[in-house]
Amino acid sequence: MMVRMQKSTAESILLYGFENHSPRPFDCPVCGLAMRDARDRSSFESLQCCYECKESFYYLHSDGWLKGERPDDEELANYLRKRGTRPSYSF
Ligand SMILES: [Zn+2]
């Protein structure tokens, strides 16, 4: 059943979605990079991050992660630097 999800601030655009639907962001809330595929979608649904963040941060600090802790700015900068050196076709 379609229900009204939210109203834009401009009052001219209404968004509709399915009942009990929770929209996913285009970008990972942790690293800010685009969520690309089913692995990212699955990771977001369980841990609210992309697959790469799950692999890089969650498995190292799962107890803290589940309490809401996320990488600090320095960890995130190092992580993004490493990801930036990998070829884009690498998964
Ligand atoms: Zn991420």
PDB file of the backbone (N, CA, C, O) and the ligand in Angstrom, with CONECT records:
HET     ZN  A 101       1
ATOM      1  N   MET A   1       0.843  -1.167   0.000  1.00  0.00           N
ATOM      2  CA  MET A   1       0.000   0.000   0.000  1.00  0.00           C
ATOM      3  C   MET A   1       0.889   1.231   0.000  1.00  0.00           C
ATOM      4  O   MET A   1       1.770   1.365   0.849  1.00  0.00           O
ATOM      5  N   MET A   2       0.663   2.121  -0.940  1.00  0.00           N
ATOM      6  CA  MET A   2       1.458   3.336  -1.035  1.00  0.00           C
ATOM      7  C   MET A   2       0.994   4.333   0.022  1.00  0.00           C
ATOM      8  O   MET A   2      -0.202   4.526   0.236  1.00  0.00           O
ATOM      9  N   VAL A   3       1.949   4.946   0.661  1.00  0.00           N
ATOM     10  CA  VAL A   3       1.662   5.967   1.651  1.00  0.00           C
ATOM     11  C   VAL A   3       2.550   7.168   1.391  1.00  0.00           C
ATOM     12  O   VAL A   3       3.613   7.041   0.784  1.00  0.00           O
ATOM     13  N   ARG A   4       2.124   8.317   1.843  1.00  0.00           N
ATOM     14  CA  ARG A   4       2.936   9.514   1.688  1.00  0.00           C
ATOM     15  C   ARG A   4       4.102   9.441   2.675  1.00  0.00           C
ATOM     16  O   ARG A   4       3.892   9.267   3.876  1.00  0.00           O
ATOM     17  N   MET A   5       5.332   9.575   2.169  1.00  0.00           N
ATOM     18  CA  MET A   5       6.519   9.419   2.996  1.00  0.00           C
ATOM     19  C   MET A   5       6.956  10.739   3.609  1.00  0.00           C
ATOM     20  O   MET A   5       7.183  10.809   4.816  1.00  0.00           O
ATOM     21  N   GLN A   6       7.075  11.755   2.827  1.00  0.00           N
ATOM     22  CA  GLN A   6       7.542  13.034   3.342  1.00  0.00           C
ATOM     23  C   GLN A   6       7.178  14.131   2.359  1.00  0.00           C
ATOM     24  O   GLN A   6       6.879  13.880   1.191  1.00  0.00           O
ATOM     25  N   LYS A   7       7.212  15.329   2.856  1.00  0.00           N
ATOM     26  CA  LYS A   7       6.891  16.492   2.040  1.00  0.00           C
ATOM     27  C   LYS A   7       8.135  17.366   1.973  1.00  0.00           C
ATOM     28  O   LYS A   7       8.798  17.595   2.985  1.00  0.00           O
ATOM     29  N   SER A   8       8.444  17.848   0.789  1.00  0.00           N
ATOM     30  CA  SER A   8       9.621  18.704   0.676  1.00  0.00           C
ATOM     31  C   SER A   8       9.355  20.034   1.348  1.00  0.00           C
ATOM     32  O   SER A   8       8.212  20.398   1.627  1.00  0.00           O
ATOM     33  N   THR A   9      10.428  20.744   1.598  1.00  0.00           N
ATOM     34  CA  THR A   9      10.272  22.053   2.224  1.00  0.00           C
ATOM     35  C   THR A   9       9.647  23.041   1.257  1.00  0.00           C
ATOM     36  O   THR A   9       9.086  24.054   1.675  1.00  0.00           O
ATOM     37  N   ALA A  10       9.740  22.754  -0.028  1.00  0.00           N
ATOM     38  CA  ALA A  10       9.173  23.655  -1.022  1.00  0.00           C
ATOM     39  C   ALA A  10       7.658  23.483  -1.121  1.00  0.00           C
ATOM     40  O   ALA A  10       6.986  24.285  -1.770  1.00  0.00           O
ATOM     41  N   GLU A  11       7.122  22.453  -0.487  1.00  0.00           N
ATOM     42  CA  GLU A  11       5.683  22.177  -0.492  1.00  0.00           C
ATOM     43  C   GLU A  11       5.162  21.816  -1.882  1.00  0.00           C
ATOM     44  O   GLU A  11       3.956  21.650  -2.062  1.00  0.00           O
ATOM     45  N   SER A  12       6.046  21.693  -2.856  1.00  0.00           N
ATOM     46  CA  SER A  12       5.574  21.402  -4.205  1.00  0.00           C
ATOM     47  C   SER A  12       5.865  19.966  -4.621  1.00  0.00           C
ATOM     48  O   SER A  12       5.345  19.504  -5.637  1.00  0.00           O
ATOM     49  N   ILE A  13       6.675  19.262  -3.866  1.00  0.00           N
ATOM     50  CA  ILE A  13       7.019  17.891  -4.221  1.00  0.00           C
ATOM     51  C   ILE A  13       6.617  16.975  -3.079  1.00  0.00           C
ATOM     52  O   ILE A  13       7.027  17.182  -1.937  1.00  0.00           O
ATOM     53  N   LEU A  14       5.836  15.988  -3.376  1.00  0.00           N
ATOM     54  CA  LEU A  14       5.469  14.979  -2.384  1.00  0.00           C
ATOM     55  C   LEU A  14       6.111  13.661  -2.792  1.00  0.00           C
ATOM     56  O   LEU A  14       6.069  13.287  -3.964  1.00  0.00           O
ATOM     57  N   LEU A  15       6.699  12.963  -1.845  1.00  0.00           N
ATOM     58  CA  LEU A  15       7.316  11.679  -2.118  1.00  0.00           C
ATOM     59  C   LEU A  15       6.417  10.587  -1.571  1.00  0.00           C
ATOM     60  O   LEU A  15       5.905  10.680  -0.456  1.00  0.00           O
ATOM     61  N   TYR A  16       6.235   9.550  -2.377  1.00  0.00           N
ATOM     62  CA  TYR A  16       5.416   8.426  -1.962  1.00  0.00           C
ATOM     63  C   TYR A  16       6.264   7.169  -1.945  1.00  0.00           C
ATOM     64  O   TYR A  16       7.201   7.043  -2.733  1.00  0.00           O
ATOM     65  N   GLY A  17       5.954   6.258  -1.076  1.00  0.00           N
ATOM     66  CA  GLY A  17       6.671   4.987  -1.002  1.00  0.00           C
ATOM     67  C   GLY A  17       5.764   3.935  -0.436  1.00  0.00           C
ATOM     68  O   GLY A  17       4.612   4.197  -0.094  1.00  0.00           O
ATOM     69  N   PHE A  18       6.292   2.754  -0.343  1.00  0.00           N
ATOM     70  CA  PHE A  18       5.504   1.664   0.201  1.00  0.00           C
ATOM     71  C   PHE A  18       5.496   1.735   1.720  1.00  0.00           C
ATOM     72  O   PHE A  18       6.457   2.179   2.347  1.00  0.00           O
ATOM     73  N   GLU A  19       4.389   1.286   2.293  1.00  0.00           N
ATOM     74  CA  GLU A  19       4.281   1.249   3.736  1.00  0.00           C
ATOM     75  C   GLU A  19       5.419   0.403   4.309  1.00  0.00           C
ATOM     76  O   GLU A  19       5.791  -0.604   3.707  1.00  0.00           O
ATOM     77  N   ASN A  20       5.959   0.777   5.418  1.00  0.00           N
ATOM     78  CA  ASN A  20       7.076   0.093   6.074  1.00  0.00           C
ATOM     79  C   ASN A  20       8.365   0.141   5.264  1.00  0.00           C
ATOM     80  O   ASN A  20       9.290  -0.624   5.538  1.00  0.00           O
ATOM     81  N   HIS A  21       8.442   1.015   4.284  1.00  0.00           N
ATOM     82  CA  HIS A  21       9.654   1.168   3.489  1.00  0.00           C
ATOM     83  C   HIS A  21      10.557   2.188   4.174  1.00  0.00           C
ATOM     84  O   HIS A  21      10.119   3.288   4.513  1.00  0.00           O
ATOM     85  N   SER A  22      11.810   1.819   4.371  1.00  0.00           N
ATOM     86  CA  SER A  22      12.759   2.784   4.910  1.00  0.00           C
ATOM     87  C   SER A  22      13.788   3.083   3.821  1.00  0.00           C
ATOM     88  O   SER A  22      14.556   2.202   3.433  1.00  0.00           O
ATOM     89  N   PRO A  23      13.805   4.296   3.338  1.00  0.00           N
ATOM     90  CA  PRO A  23      14.713   4.619   2.243  1.00  0.00           C
ATOM     91  C   PRO A  23      16.177   4.515   2.661  1.00  0.00           C
ATOM     92  O   PRO A  23      16.528   4.796   3.807  1.00  0.00           O
ATOM     93  N   ARG A  24      17.015   4.113   1.731  1.00  0.00           N
ATOM     94  CA  ARG A  24      18.456   4.029   1.976  1.00  0.00           C
ATOM     95  C   ARG A  24      19.124   5.239   1.333  1.00  0.00           C
ATOM     96  O   ARG A  24      18.689   5.712   0.283  1.00  0.00           O
ATOM     97  N   PRO A  25      20.173   5.731   1.961  1.00  0.00           N
ATOM     98  CA  PRO A  25      20.872   6.881   1.377  1.00  0.00           C
ATOM     99  C   PRO A  25      21.679   6.460   0.146  1.00  0.00           C
ATOM    100  O   PRO A  25      22.013   5.287  -0.018  1.00  0.00           O
ATOM    101  N   PHE A  26      21.983   7.423  -0.704  1.00  0.00           N
ATOM    102  CA  PHE A  26      22.834   7.142  -1.862  1.00  0.00           C
ATOM    103  C   PHE A  26      24.281   6.940  -1.434  1.00  0.00           C
ATOM    104  O   PHE A  26      25.023   6.173  -2.047  1.00  0.00           O
ATOM    105  N   ASP A  27      24.673   7.644  -0.369  1.00  0.00           N
ATOM    106  CA  ASP A  27      26.057   7.573   0.105  1.00  0.00           C
ATOM    107  C   ASP A  27      26.113   6.913   1.472  1.00  0.00           C
ATOM    108  O   ASP A  27      25.182   7.019   2.271  1.00  0.00           O
ATOM    109  N   CYS A  28      27.217   6.233   1.724  1.00  0.00           N
ATOM    110  CA  CYS A  28      27.429   5.591   3.023  1.00  0.00           C
ATOM    111  C   CYS A  28      27.513   6.665   4.111  1.00  0.00           C
ATOM    112  O   CYS A  28      28.270   7.625   3.962  1.00  0.00           O
ATOM    113  N   PRO A  29      26.763   6.526   5.186  1.00  0.00           N
ATOM    114  CA  PRO A  29      26.799   7.523   6.254  1.00  0.00           C
ATOM    115  C   PRO A  29      28.143   7.575   6.987  1.00  0.00           C
ATOM    116  O   PRO A  29      28.416   8.543   7.697  1.00  0.00           O
ATOM    117  N   VAL A  30      28.972   6.563   6.827  1.00  0.00           N
ATOM    118  CA  VAL A  30      30.266   6.545   7.514  1.00  0.00           C
ATOM    119  C   VAL A  30      31.360   7.161   6.639  1.00  0.00           C
ATOM    120  O   VAL A  30      32.012   8.121   7.047  1.00  0.00           O
ATOM    121  N   CYS A  31      31.561   6.612   5.438  1.00  0.00           N
ATOM    122  CA  CYS A  31      32.666   7.075   4.590  1.00  0.00           C
ATOM    123  C   CYS A  31      32.242   8.139   3.584  1.00  0.00           C
ATOM    124  O   CYS A  31      33.087   8.872   3.071  1.00  0.00           O
ATOM    125  N   GLY A  32      30.960   8.232   3.300  1.00  0.00           N
ATOM    126  CA  GLY A  32      30.472   9.242   2.358  1.00  0.00           C
ATOM    127  C   GLY A  32      30.578   8.841   0.906  1.00  0.00           C
ATOM    128  O   GLY A  32      30.225   9.625   0.025  1.00  0.00           O
ATOM    129  N   LEU A  33      31.058   7.629   0.631  1.00  0.00           N
ATOM    130  CA  LEU A  33      31.167   7.176  -0.762  1.00  0.00           C
ATOM    131  C   LEU A  33      29.851   6.540  -1.202  1.00  0.00           C
ATOM    132  O   LEU A  33      29.034   6.126  -0.379  1.00  0.00           O
ATOM    133  N   ALA A  34      29.668   6.473  -2.513  1.00  0.00           N
ATOM    134  CA  ALA A  34      28.415   5.960  -3.065  1.00  0.00           C
ATOM    135  C   ALA A  34      28.194   4.501  -2.695  1.00  0.00           C
ATOM    136  O   ALA A  34      29.117   3.688  -2.722  1.00  0.00           O
ATOM    137  N   MET A  35      26.946   4.188  -2.347  1.00  0.00           N
ATOM    138  CA  MET A  35      26.553   2.805  -2.122  1.00  0.00           C
ATOM    139  C   MET A  35      26.236   2.244  -3.494  1.00  0.00           C
ATOM    140  O   MET A  35      25.403   2.792  -4.216  1.00  0.00           O
ATOM    141  N   ARG A  36      26.911   1.130  -3.865  1.00  0.00           N
ATOM    142  CA  ARG A  36      26.888   0.712  -5.257  1.00  0.00           C
ATOM    143  C   ARG A  36      26.090  -0.537  -5.564  1.00  0.00           C
ATOM    144  O   ARG A  36      25.517  -0.637  -6.649  1.00  0.00           O
ATOM    145  N   ASP A  37      26.030  -1.478  -4.667  1.00  0.00           N
ATOM    146  CA  ASP A  37      25.497  -2.776  -5.072  1.00  0.00           C
ATOM    147  C   ASP A  37      24.759  -3.471  -3.926  1.00  0.00           C
ATOM    148  O   ASP A  37      24.523  -2.887  -2.869  1.00  0.00           O
ATOM    149  N   ALA A  38      24.404  -4.728  -4.167  1.00  0.00           N
ATOM    150  CA  ALA A  38      23.626  -5.486  -3.183  1.00  0.00           C
ATOM    151  C   ALA A  38      24.398  -5.691  -1.882  1.00  0.00           C
ATOM    152  O   ALA A  38      23.800  -5.747  -0.807  1.00  0.00           O
ATOM    153  N   ARG A  39      25.733  -5.804  -1.975  1.00  0.00           N
ATOM    154  CA  ARG A  39      26.506  -5.968  -0.737  1.00  0.00           C
ATOM    155  C   ARG A  39      26.400  -4.722   0.129  1.00  0.00           C
ATOM    156  O   ARG A  39      26.259  -4.809   1.349  1.00  0.00           O
ATOM    157  N   ASP A  40      26.468  -3.554  -0.520  1.00  0.00           N
ATOM    158  CA  ASP A  40      26.316  -2.307   0.225  1.00  0.00           C
ATOM    159  C   ASP A  40      24.925  -2.212   0.839  1.00  0.00           C
ATOM    160  O   ASP A  40      24.768  -1.811   1.992  1.00  0.00           O
ATOM    161  N   ARG A  41      23.925  -2.585   0.059  1.00  0.00           N
ATOM    162  CA  ARG A  41      22.544  -2.521   0.544  1.00  0.00           C
ATOM    163  C   ARG A  41      22.370  -3.434   1.757  1.00  0.00           C
ATOM    164  O   ARG A  41      21.762  -3.042   2.752  1.00  0.00           O
ATOM    165  N   SER A  42      22.902  -4.640   1.670  1.00  0.00           N
ATOM    166  CA  SER A  42      22.793  -5.588   2.778  1.00  0.00           C
ATOM    167  C   SER A  42      23.530  -5.080   4.022  1.00  0.00           C
ATOM    168  O   SER A  42      23.029  -5.199   5.140  1.00  0.00           O
ATOM    169  N   SER A  43      24.709  -4.521   3.820  1.00  0.00           N
ATOM    170  CA  SER A  43      25.467  -3.989   4.954  1.00  0.00           C
ATOM    171  C   SER A  43      24.745  -2.816   5.593  1.00  0.00           C
ATOM    172  O   SER A  43      24.719  -2.680   6.816  1.00  0.00           O
ATOM    173  N   PHE A  44      24.158  -1.971   4.754  1.00  0.00           N
ATOM    174  CA  PHE A  44      23.440  -0.830   5.318  1.00  0.00           C
ATOM    175  C   PHE A  44      22.252  -1.286   6.146  1.00  0.00           C
ATOM    176  O   PHE A  44      21.988  -0.740   7.218  1.00  0.00           O
ATOM    177  N   GLU A  45      21.539  -2.284   5.652  1.00  0.00           N
ATOM    178  CA  GLU A  45      20.362  -2.754   6.383  1.00  0.00           C
ATOM    179  C   GLU A  45      20.727  -3.348   7.745  1.00  0.00           C
ATOM    180  O   GLU A  45      19.956  -3.238   8.698  1.00  0.00           O
ATOM    181  N   SER A  46      21.895  -3.974   7.837  1.00  0.00           N
ATOM    182  CA  SER A  46      22.265  -4.587   9.114  1.00  0.00           C
ATOM    183  C   SER A  46      23.124  -3.677   9.997  1.00  0.00           C
ATOM    184  O   SER A  46      23.002  -3.713  11.221  1.00  0.00           O
ATOM    185  N   LEU A  47      24.004  -2.851   9.378  1.00  0.00           N
ATOM    186  CA  LEU A  47      24.972  -2.091  10.182  1.00  0.00           C
ATOM    187  C   LEU A  47      25.010  -0.607   9.863  1.00  0.00           C
ATOM    188  O   LEU A  47      25.810   0.119  10.453  1.00  0.00           O
ATOM    189  N   GLN A  48      24.178  -0.135   8.953  1.00  0.00           N
ATOM    190  CA  GLN A  48      24.105   1.283   8.581  1.00  0.00           C
ATOM    191  C   GLN A  48      25.425   1.801   8.021  1.00  0.00           C
ATOM    192  O   GLN A  48      25.851   2.912   8.336  1.00  0.00           O
ATOM    193  N   CYS A  49      26.063   0.990   7.191  1.00  0.00           N
ATOM    194  CA  CYS A  49      27.279   1.422   6.487  1.00  0.00           C
ATOM    195  C   CYS A  49      27.417   0.584   5.226  1.00  0.00           C
ATOM    196  O   CYS A  49      26.688  -0.389   5.034  1.00  0.00           O
ATOM    197  N   CYS A  50      28.369   0.972   4.358  1.00  0.00           N
ATOM    198  CA  CYS A  50      28.611   0.200   3.137  1.00  0.00           C
ATOM    199  C   CYS A  50      29.412  -1.072   3.458  1.00  0.00           C
ATOM    200  O   CYS A  50      29.905  -1.253   4.571  1.00  0.00           O
ATOM    201  N   TYR A  51      29.522  -1.927   2.468  1.00  0.00           N
ATOM    202  CA  TYR A  51      30.237  -3.193   2.647  1.00  0.00           C
ATOM    203  C   TYR A  51      31.689  -2.957   3.045  1.00  0.00           C
ATOM    204  O   TYR A  51      32.209  -3.622   3.941  1.00  0.00           O
ATOM    205  N   GLU A  52      32.340  -2.008   2.374  1.00  0.00           N
ATOM    206  CA  GLU A  52      33.752  -1.737   2.660  1.00  0.00           C
ATOM    207  C   GLU A  52      33.943  -1.237   4.082  1.00  0.00           C
ATOM    208  O   GLU A  52      34.917  -1.615   4.734  1.00  0.00           O
ATOM    209  N   CYS A  53      33.051  -0.405   4.578  1.00  0.00           N
ATOM    210  CA  CYS A  53      33.151   0.059   5.967  1.00  0.00           C
ATOM    211  C   CYS A  53      32.932  -1.105   6.925  1.00  0.00           C
ATOM    212  O   CYS A  53      33.584  -1.194   7.965  1.00  0.00           O
ATOM    213  N   LYS A  54      32.025  -1.979   6.573  1.00  0.00           N
ATOM    214  CA  LYS A  54      31.814  -3.158   7.417  1.00  0.00           C
ATOM    215  C   LYS A  54      33.098  -3.971   7.500  1.00  0.00           C
ATOM    216  O   LYS A  54      33.514  -4.377   8.585  1.00  0.00           O
ATOM    217  N   GLU A  55      33.724  -4.207   6.354  1.00  0.00           N
ATOM    218  CA  GLU A  55      34.955  -4.990   6.326  1.00  0.00           C
ATOM    219  C   GLU A  55      36.100  -4.278   7.051  1.00  0.00           C
ATOM    220  O   GLU A  55      36.905  -4.923   7.724  1.00  0.00           O
ATOM    221  N   SER A  56      36.173  -2.978   6.917  1.00  0.00           N
ATOM    222  CA  SER A  56      37.311  -2.221   7.440  1.00  0.00           C
ATOM    223  C   SER A  56      37.152  -1.809   8.898  1.00  0.00           C
ATOM    224  O   SER A  56      38.142  -1.730   9.626  1.00  0.00           O
ATOM    225  N   PHE A  57      35.941  -1.549   9.330  1.00  0.00           N
ATOM    226  CA  PHE A  57      35.750  -1.003  10.685  1.00  0.00           C
ATOM    227  C   PHE A  57      34.931  -1.922  11.592  1.00  0.00           C
ATOM    228  O   PHE A  57      35.316  -2.162  12.736  1.00  0.00           O
ATOM    229  N   TYR A  58      33.840  -2.422  11.107  1.00  0.00           N
ATOM    230  CA  TYR A  58      32.953  -3.198  11.973  1.00  0.00           C
ATOM    231  C   TYR A  58      33.648  -4.435  12.539  1.00  0.00           C
ATOM    232  O   TYR A  58      33.578  -4.705  13.738  1.00  0.00           O
ATOM    233  N   TYR A  59      34.318  -5.183  11.663  1.00  0.00           N
ATOM    234  CA  TYR A  59      34.923  -6.433  12.129  1.00  0.00           C
ATOM    235  C   TYR A  59      36.076  -6.196  13.103  1.00  0.00           C
ATOM    236  O   TYR A  59      36.401  -7.073  13.903  1.00  0.00           O
ATOM    237  N   LEU A  60      36.693  -5.017  13.041  1.00  0.00           N
ATOM    238  CA  LEU A  60      37.778  -4.705  13.981  1.00  0.00           C
ATOM    239  C   LEU A  60      37.251  -4.216  15.325  1.00  0.00           C
ATOM    240  O   LEU A  60      37.871  -4.442  16.364  1.00  0.00           O
ATOM    241  N   HIS A  61      36.107  -3.546  15.297  1.00  0.00           N
ATOM    242  CA  HIS A  61      35.585  -2.918  16.522  1.00  0.00           C
ATOM    243  C   HIS A  61      34.082  -3.189  16.652  1.00  0.00           C
ATOM    244  O   HIS A  61      33.297  -2.263  16.857  1.00  0.00           O
ATOM    245  N   SER A  62      33.696  -4.430  16.535  1.00  0.00           N
ATOM    246  CA  SER A  62      32.259  -4.727  16.491  1.00  0.00           C
ATOM    247  C   SER A  62      31.524  -4.337  17.775  1.00  0.00           C
ATOM    248  O   SER A  62      30.387  -3.868  17.724  1.00  0.00           O
ATOM    249  N   ASP A  63      32.175  -4.531  18.925  1.00  0.00           N
ATOM    250  CA  ASP A  63      31.499  -4.151  20.178  1.00  0.00           C
ATOM    251  C   ASP A  63      31.215  -2.655  20.204  1.00  0.00           C
ATOM    252  O   ASP A  63      30.103  -2.232  20.521  1.00  0.00           O
ATOM    253  N   GLY A  64      32.228  -1.855  19.868  1.00  0.00           N
ATOM    254  CA  GLY A  64      32.051  -0.411  19.840  1.00  0.00           C
ATOM    255  C   GLY A  64      31.078   0.015  18.764  1.00  0.00           C
ATOM    256  O   GLY A  64      30.273   0.924  18.966  1.00  0.00           O
ATOM    257  N   TRP A  65      31.154  -0.644  17.618  1.00  0.00           N
ATOM    258  CA  TRP A  65      30.258  -0.297  16.510  1.00  0.00           C
ATOM    259  C   TRP A  65      28.800  -0.436  16.935  1.00  0.00           C
ATOM    260  O   TRP A  65      27.971   0.435  16.672  1.00  0.00           O
ATOM    261  N   LEU A  66      28.511  -1.551  17.595  1.00  0.00           N
ATOM    262  CA  LEU A  66      27.130  -1.807  18.008  1.00  0.00           C
ATOM    263  C   LEU A  66      26.657  -0.829  19.077  1.00  0.00           C
ATOM    264  O   LEU A  66      25.455  -0.672  19.292  1.00  0.00           O
ATOM    265  N   LYS A  67      27.609  -0.168  19.750  1.00  0.00           N
ATOM    266  CA  LYS A  67      27.254   0.868  20.728  1.00  0.00           C
ATOM    267  C   LYS A  67      27.155   2.241  20.068  1.00  0.00           C
ATOM    268  O   LYS A  67      26.859   3.234  20.732  1.00  0.00           O
ATOM    269  N   GLY A  68      27.405   2.294  18.751  1.00  0.00           N
ATOM    270  CA  GLY A  68      27.280   3.557  18.035  1.00  0.00           C
ATOM    271  C   GLY A  68      28.595   4.247  17.742  1.00  0.00           C
ATOM    272  O   GLY A  68      28.605   5.333  17.163  1.00  0.00           O
ATOM    273  N   GLU A  69      29.711   3.635  18.132  1.00  0.00           N
ATOM    274  CA  GLU A  69      31.010   4.243  17.847  1.00  0.00           C
ATOM    275  C   GLU A  69      31.345   4.093  16.365  1.00  0.00           C
ATOM    276  O   GLU A  69      31.054   3.067  15.748  1.00  0.00           O
ATOM    277  N   ARG A  70      31.958   5.127  15.809  1.00  0.00           N
ATOM    278  CA  ARG A  70      32.364   5.120  14.394  1.00  0.00           C
ATOM    279  C   ARG A  70      33.803   5.593  14.314  1.00  0.00           C
ATOM    280  O   ARG A  70      34.309   6.185  15.267  1.00  0.00           O
ATOM    281  N   PRO A  71      34.476   5.344  13.188  1.00  0.00           N
ATOM    282  CA  PRO A  71      35.877   5.772  13.075  1.00  0.00           C
ATOM    283  C   PRO A  71      36.017   7.280  13.252  1.00  0.00           C
ATOM    284  O   PRO A  71      35.152   8.056  12.847  1.00  0.00           O
ATOM    285  N   ASP A  72      37.142   7.676  13.874  1.00  0.00           N
ATOM    286  CA  ASP A  72      37.372   9.113  14.035  1.00  0.00           C
ATOM    287  C   ASP A  72      37.899   9.696  12.714  1.00  0.00           C
ATOM    288  O   ASP A  72      38.108   8.969  11.743  1.00  0.00           O
ATOM    289  N   ASP A  73      38.102  10.980  12.698  1.00  0.00           N
ATOM    290  CA  ASP A  73      38.491  11.656  11.455  1.00  0.00           C
ATOM    291  C   ASP A  73      39.797  11.112  10.883  1.00  0.00           C
ATOM    292  O   ASP A  73      39.931  10.966   9.668  1.00  0.00           O
ATOM    293  N   GLU A  74      40.756  10.813  11.754  1.00  0.00           N
ATOM    294  CA  GLU A  74      42.047  10.320  11.270  1.00  0.00           C
ATOM    295  C   GLU A  74      41.905   8.925  10.661  1.00  0.00           C
ATOM    296  O   GLU A  74      42.451   8.656   9.591  1.00  0.00           O
ATOM    297  N   GLU A  75      41.170   8.034  11.342  1.00  0.00           N
ATOM    298  CA  GLU A  75      40.949   6.697  10.786  1.00  0.00           C
ATOM    299  C   GLU A  75      40.247   6.782   9.441  1.00  0.00           C
ATOM    300  O   GLU A  75      40.604   6.082   8.493  1.00  0.00           O
ATOM    301  N   LEU A  76      39.257   7.638   9.373  1.00  0.00           N
ATOM    302  CA  LEU A  76      38.486   7.781   8.147  1.00  0.00           C
ATOM    303  C   LEU A  76      39.335   8.351   7.010  1.00  0.00           C
ATOM    304  O   LEU A  76      39.216   7.915   5.865  1.00  0.00           O
ATOM    305  N   ALA A  77      40.190   9.325   7.328  1.00  0.00           N
ATOM    306  CA  ALA A  77      41.068   9.908   6.307  1.00  0.00           C
ATOM    307  C   ALA A  77      42.033   8.856   5.775  1.00  0.00           C
ATOM    308  O   ALA A  77      42.259   8.783   4.567  1.00  0.00           O
ATOM    309  N   ASN A  78      42.605   8.041   6.657  1.00  0.00           N
ATOM    310  CA  ASN A  78      43.513   6.972   6.218  1.00  0.00           C
ATOM    311  C   ASN A  78      42.784   5.953   5.358  1.00  0.00           C
ATOM    312  O   ASN A  78      43.300   5.499   4.336  1.00  0.00           O
ATOM    313  N   TYR A  79      41.597   5.606   5.779  1.00  0.00           N
ATOM    314  CA  TYR A  79      40.783   4.643   5.036  1.00  0.00           C
ATOM    315  C   TYR A  79      40.455   5.160   3.632  1.00  0.00           C
ATOM    316  O   TYR A  79      40.578   4.434   2.645  1.00  0.00           O
ATOM    317  N   LEU A  80      40.042   6.411   3.562  1.00  0.00           N
ATOM    318  CA  LEU A  80      39.685   6.972   2.254  1.00  0.00           C
ATOM    319  C   LEU A  80      40.912   7.112   1.361  1.00  0.00           C
ATOM    320  O   LEU A  80      40.816   6.952   0.145  1.00  0.00           O
ATOM    321  N   ARG A  81      42.058   7.409   1.955  1.00  0.00           N
ATOM    322  CA  ARG A  81      43.294   7.495   1.173  1.00  0.00           C
ATOM    323  C   ARG A  81      43.619   6.123   0.580  1.00  0.00           C
ATOM    324  O   ARG A  81      43.992   6.026  -0.589  1.00  0.00           O
ATOM    325  N   LYS A  82      43.480   5.068   1.377  1.00  0.00           N
ATOM    326  CA  LYS A  82      43.763   3.709   0.879  1.00  0.00           C
ATOM    327  C   LYS A  82      42.773   3.316  -0.202  1.00  0.00           C
ATOM    328  O   LYS A  82      43.156   2.732  -1.216  1.00  0.00           O
ATOM    329  N   ARG A  83      41.512   3.630   0.007  1.00  0.00           N
ATOM    330  CA  ARG A  83      40.502   3.283  -1.011  1.00  0.00           C
ATOM    331  C   ARG A  83      40.756   4.030  -2.302  1.00  0.00           C
ATOM    332  O   ARG A  83      40.503   3.508  -3.387  1.00  0.00           O
ATOM    333  N   GLY A  84      41.257   5.257  -2.189  1.00  0.00           N
ATOM    334  CA  GLY A  84      41.514   6.058  -3.371  1.00  0.00           C
ATOM    335  C   GLY A  84      42.656   5.551  -4.211  1.00  0.00           C
ATOM    336  O   GLY A  84      42.760   5.898  -5.388  1.00  0.00           O
ATOM    337  N   THR A  85      43.531   4.722  -3.625  1.00  0.00           N
ATOM    338  CA  THR A  85      44.666   4.203  -4.386  1.00  0.00           C
ATOM    339  C   THR A  85      44.338   2.896  -5.093  1.00  0.00           C
ATOM    340  O   THR A  85      45.134   2.403  -5.891  1.00  0.00           O
ATOM    341  N   ARG A  86      43.162   2.330  -4.801  1.00  0.00           N
ATOM    342  CA  ARG A  86      42.768   1.084  -5.460  1.00  0.00           C
ATOM    343  C   ARG A  86      42.083   1.377  -6.777  1.00  0.00           C
ATOM    344  O   ARG A  86      41.409   2.399  -6.904  1.00  0.00           O
ATOM    345  N   PRO A  87      42.237   0.501  -7.766  1.00  0.00           N
ATOM    346  CA  PRO A  87      41.534   0.701  -9.033  1.00  0.00           C
ATOM    347  C   PRO A  87      40.021   0.703  -8.815  1.00  0.00           C
ATOM    348  O   PRO A  87      39.518  -0.006  -7.943  1.00  0.00           O
ATOM    349  N   SER A  88      39.308   1.483  -9.589  1.00  0.00           N
ATOM    350  CA  SER A  88      37.865   1.589  -9.405  1.00  0.00           C
ATOM    351  C   SER A  88      37.126   0.300  -9.747  1.00  0.00           C
ATOM    352  O   SER A  88      36.005   0.087  -9.286  1.00  0.00           O
ATOM    353  N   TYR A  89      37.753  -0.568 -10.559  1.00  0.00           N
ATOM    354  CA  TYR A  89      37.074  -1.811 -10.924  1.00  0.00           C
ATOM    355  C   TYR A  89      37.289  -2.899  -9.885  1.00  0.00           C
ATOM    356  O   TYR A  89      36.741  -3.992 -10.027  1.00  0.00           O
ATOM    357  N   SER A  90      38.073  -2.630  -8.840  1.00  0.00           N
ATOM    358  CA  SER A  90      38.350  -3.617  -7.797  1.00  0.00           C
ATOM    359  C   SER A  90      37.220  -3.593  -6.773  1.00  0.00           C
ATOM    360  O   SER A  90      36.738  -2.523  -6.401  1.00  0.00           O
ATOM    361  N   PHE A  91      36.800  -4.758  -6.322  1.00  0.00           N
ATOM    362  CA  PHE A  91      35.761  -4.833  -5.308  1.00  0.00           C
ATOM    363  C   PHE A  91      36.286  -5.349  -4.026  1.00  0.00           C
ATOM    364  O   PHE A  91      35.536  -5.475  -3.058  1.00  0.00           O
TER     365      PHE A  91
HETATM  366 ZN    ZN A 101      31.276   3.314   3.856  1.00  0.00          ZN2+
END
